[in-house]
Amino acid sequence: MRVFNAMRLTTQTELPNIFVSKYRRRNAWTIMERDKLRLDFEGGKRIKVIAYELGRSQTAVNKYISRVGLKRNRKKSSQPGSHLPYS
C-alpha cells in the first residue's frame, strides 16, 4: 500500500505549471489607464509625466507604448514650406 505524501506534492518543482504563466502579471493595465495613456501620449505629454500620473514606472509606460504601437500625433503646419527659413 502506498502512502500519500501531501507535503511532497506541494513543492513548487512538483506542481505542474499549466495554470501559471511564464510572465507574471502583477498590475495589468486597466481600460481607464489605457485610454488615459493613449490620449496623453498622442496629445504630446511627456512619458515621465504620464508615468507619474498613472503611478507606473517610465519603463512600464514605454513597454506598453511599444507593445501597442502608439505613435505621437505630429501637428502639421497650415502652410506648405513654412518650415523653411526664407519662405
C-alpha positions in Angstrom: 0.0 0.0 0.0 1.3 3.5 -1.0 1.2 6.3 1.4 0.1 9.7 0.0 2.5 12.4 0.9 0.8 15.8 0.6 3.8 17.8 1.6 5.9 16.4 -1.3 3.3 17.4 -3.9 3.0 21.0 -2.7 6.6 22.0 -3.5 7.0 24.4 -6.5 9.0 21.9 -8.5 6.4 19.1 -8.2 3.4 21.2 -9.3 2.6 21.3 -12.9 2.8 24.8 -14.4 -0.3 24.6 -16.5 -2.0 27.5 -14.7 1.0 29.7 -14.2 2.1 32.0 -17.0 5.8 32.3 -17.7 5.4 36.1 -17.4 3.9 37.2 -14.2 1.2 39.9 -14.5 1.3 41.9 -11.3 -0.6 45.0 -12.4 -2.5 44.5 -15.6 -3.4 47.7 -17.4 -7.0 48.8 -16.8 -9.2 50.2 -19.5 -9.1 53.7 -17.9 -5.3 53.6 -17.7 -5.0 52.5 -21.4 -7.4 55.3 -22.5 -5.6 58.0 -20.5 -2.2 56.8 -21.7 -3.3 56.8 -25.3 -4.9 60.3 -25.1 -2.0 61.8 -23.2 0.7 60.3 -25.4 -1.0 61.2 -28.6 -1.6 64.7 -27.2 2.2 65.2 -26.7 2.5 64.8 -23.0 5.9 63.6 -21.8 6.3 60.0 -20.8 7.8 61.0 -17.4 4.6 62.9 -16.6 2.3 60.2 -17.9 4.1 57.6 -15.7 3.8 59.8 -12.7 0.1 60.4 -13.2 -0.6 56.7 -13.7 1.5 55.6 -10.8 3.7 53.4 -13.0 7.4 53.4 -14.0 8.6 55.1 -17.1 9.8 51.6 -18.3 6.3 50.2 -17.9 4.8 53.0 -19.9 7.4 52.7 -22.6 6.9 49.0 -22.9 3.1 49.4 -23.2 3.6 52.1 -25.9 5.9 49.9 -27.9 3.7 46.8 -27.5 0.6 48.6 -28.6 2.4 50.5 -31.3 1.2 54.0 -30.4 2.6 57.0 -32.4 2.7 60.6 -31.4 0.4 62.9 -33.4 2.6 65.5 -35.1 1.0 68.8 -35.8 1.3 69.7 -39.4 1.9 73.3 -40.5 -1.0 75.0 -42.2 1.2 76.4 -45.0 3.4 74.3 -47.1 7.0 75.3 -46.9 6.6 77.2 -43.7 9.4 75.2 -42.1 11.9 76.8 -44.5 13.8 79.8 -43.0 13.3 82.1 -46.0 9.9 81.4 -47.5 
